[in-house]
Amino acid sequence: MIQALEEMIKIFCAYGFTHDWCKLIPALKLAYMTSINDSTGKTPAMLEKRWNPKLPVDNLKKTLIDICPTSLIFKIFLDKVRHHANQSMTDAF
């Protein structure tokens, strides 16, 4: 990661952003952590933390997970879990 950040900083400095390159480090780190690696097919964030940070562009794609489900959706989920648990208990005996 350090080598990749160093290369990104060099590129920004080549474009004339030498006066405030240290302010770019958080944005460059986010760019690095959310870019898909060619060899693994996954992002460094996914490999390190098991999740990808949500970016503003994700709101445009409408791929966000509903973290506040309605009570009806939650009830349906619980009913499925209860049914699966009952089926597992029946199969066990």
Rosetta constraint file for C-alpha pairs under 8 A:
AtomPair CA 1 CA 5 HARMONIC 6.15 0.50
AtomPair CA 1 CA 32 HARMONIC 7.69 0.50
AtomPair CA 2 CA 6 HARMONIC 6.02 0.50
AtomPair CA 3 CA 7 HARMONIC 6.24 0.50
AtomPair CA 4 CA 8 HARMONIC 6.28 0.50
AtomPair CA 4 CA 32 HARMONIC 7.64 0.50
AtomPair CA 5 CA 9 HARMONIC 6.10 0.50
AtomPair CA 5 CA 25 HARMONIC 7.71 0.50
AtomPair CA 5 CA 28 HARMONIC 6.70 0.50
AtomPair CA 5 CA 29 HARMONIC 6.98 0.50
AtomPair CA 5 CA 32 HARMONIC 7.60 0.50
AtomPair CA 6 CA 10 HARMONIC 6.19 0.50
AtomPair CA 7 CA 11 HARMONIC 6.32 0.50
AtomPair CA 8 CA 12 HARMONIC 6.35 0.50
AtomPair CA 8 CA 28 HARMONIC 7.19 0.50
AtomPair CA 9 CA 13 HARMONIC 6.05 0.50
AtomPair CA 9 CA 21 HARMONIC 6.74 0.50
AtomPair CA 9 CA 24 HARMONIC 7.91 0.50
AtomPair CA 9 CA 25 HARMONIC 7.99 0.50
AtomPair CA 10 CA 14 HARMONIC 6.08 0.50
AtomPair CA 11 CA 15 HARMONIC 6.60 0.50
AtomPair CA 12 CA 16 HARMONIC 6.72 0.50
AtomPair CA 12 CA 17 HARMONIC 5.62 0.50
AtomPair CA 12 CA 18 HARMONIC 7.47 0.50
AtomPair CA 12 CA 21 HARMONIC 7.45 0.50
AtomPair CA 13 CA 17 HARMONIC 4.79 0.50
AtomPair CA 13 CA 18 HARMONIC 4.77 0.50
AtomPair CA 13 CA 21 HARMONIC 7.08 0.50
AtomPair CA 14 CA 18 HARMONIC 7.87 0.50
AtomPair CA 17 CA 21 HARMONIC 6.11 0.50
AtomPair CA 20 CA 24 HARMONIC 7.27 0.50
AtomPair CA 21 CA 25 HARMONIC 7.18 0.50
AtomPair CA 24 CA 28 HARMONIC 6.01 0.50
AtomPair CA 25 CA 29 HARMONIC 5.93 0.50
AtomPair CA 26 CA 30 HARMONIC 6.23 0.50
AtomPair CA 27 CA 31 HARMONIC 6.17 0.50
AtomPair CA 28 CA 32 HARMONIC 6.12 0.50
AtomPair CA 29 CA 33 HARMONIC 6.01 0.50
AtomPair CA 30 CA 34 HARMONIC 6.10 0.50
AtomPair CA 31 CA 35 HARMONIC 6.17 0.50
AtomPair CA 32 CA 44 HARMONIC 7.55 0.50
AtomPair CA 33 CA 43 HARMONIC 6.13 0.50
AtomPair CA 33 CA 44 HARMONIC 5.00 0.50
AtomPair CA 33 CA 45 HARMONIC 5.08 0.50
AtomPair CA 34 CA 43 HARMONIC 5.42 0.50
AtomPair CA 34 CA 44 HARMONIC 6.73 0.50
AtomPair CA 34 CA 45 HARMONIC 6.31 0.50
AtomPair CA 34 CA 52 HARMONIC 6.79 0.50
AtomPair CA 34 CA 53 HARMONIC 7.36 0.50
AtomPair CA 35 CA 42 HARMONIC 8.00 0.50
AtomPair CA 35 CA 43 HARMONIC 5.42 0.50
AtomPair CA 35 CA 44 HARMONIC 7.43 0.50
AtomPair CA 36 CA 40 HARMONIC 7.93 0.50
AtomPair CA 36 CA 41 HARMONIC 5.86 0.50
AtomPair CA 36 CA 42 HARMONIC 5.06 0.50
AtomPair CA 36 CA 43 HARMONIC 4.40 0.50
AtomPair CA 36 CA 44 HARMONIC 7.45 0.50
AtomPair CA 37 CA 41 HARMONIC 5.30 0.50
AtomPair CA 37 CA 42 HARMONIC 5.63 0.50
AtomPair CA 37 CA 43 HARMONIC 5.80 0.50
AtomPair CA 37 CA 44 HARMONIC 7.40 0.50
AtomPair CA 38 CA 42 HARMONIC 7.89 0.50
AtomPair CA 42 CA 46 HARMONIC 6.43 0.50
AtomPair CA 42 CA 47 HARMONIC 6.91 0.50
AtomPair CA 43 CA 47 HARMONIC 6.46 0.50
AtomPair CA 43 CA 52 HARMONIC 7.50 0.50
AtomPair CA 44 CA 48 HARMONIC 5.95 0.50
AtomPair CA 45 CA 49 HARMONIC 5.51 0.50
AtomPair CA 45 CA 50 HARMONIC 6.76 0.50
AtomPair CA 45 CA 51 HARMONIC 6.29 0.50
AtomPair CA 45 CA 52 HARMONIC 5.59 0.50
AtomPair CA 45 CA 53 HARMONIC 7.56 0.50
AtomPair CA 46 CA 50 HARMONIC 4.31 0.50
AtomPair CA 46 CA 51 HARMONIC 4.67 0.50
AtomPair CA 46 CA 52 HARMONIC 5.42 0.50
AtomPair CA 47 CA 51 HARMONIC 7.87 0.50
AtomPair CA 54 CA 58 HARMONIC 6.28 0.50
AtomPair CA 55 CA 59 HARMONIC 7.51 0.50
AtomPair CA 56 CA 60 HARMONIC 7.32 0.50
AtomPair CA 57 CA 61 HARMONIC 6.54 0.50
AtomPair CA 58 CA 62 HARMONIC 6.20 0.50
AtomPair CA 58 CA 63 HARMONIC 6.14 0.50
AtomPair CA 58 CA 64 HARMONIC 6.67 0.50
AtomPair CA 59 CA 63 HARMONIC 6.97 0.50
AtomPair CA 59 CA 64 HARMONIC 6.74 0.50
AtomPair CA 69 CA 73 HARMONIC 6.04 0.50
AtomPair CA 69 CA 74 HARMONIC 6.29 0.50
AtomPair CA 70 CA 74 HARMONIC 6.28 0.50
AtomPair CA 71 CA 75 HARMONIC 5.99 0.50
AtomPair CA 72 CA 76 HARMONIC 6.21 0.50
AtomPair CA 73 CA 77 HARMONIC 6.21 0.50
AtomPair CA 74 CA 78 HARMONIC 6.17 0.50
AtomPair CA 75 CA 79 HARMONIC 6.07 0.50
AtomPair CA 76 CA 80 HARMONIC 6.28 0.50
AtomPair CA 77 CA 81 HARMONIC 6.30 0.50
AtomPair CA 78 CA 82 HARMONIC 6.00 0.50
AtomPair CA 79 CA 83 HARMONIC 6.04 0.50
AtomPair CA 80 CA 84 HARMONIC 6.09 0.50
AtomPair CA 81 CA 85 HARMONIC 6.11 0.50
AtomPair CA 82 CA 86 HARMONIC 6.14 0.50
AtomPair CA 83 CA 87 HARMONIC 6.09 0.50
AtomPair CA 84 CA 88 HARMONIC 6.08 0.50
AtomPair CA 85 CA 89 HARMONIC 6.21 0.50
AtomPair CA 86 CA 90 HARMONIC 6.18 0.50
AtomPair CA 87 CA 91 HARMONIC 6.10 0.50
AtomPair CA 88 CA 92 HARMONIC 6.09 0.50
AtomPair CA 89 CA 93 HARMONIC 6.61 0.50
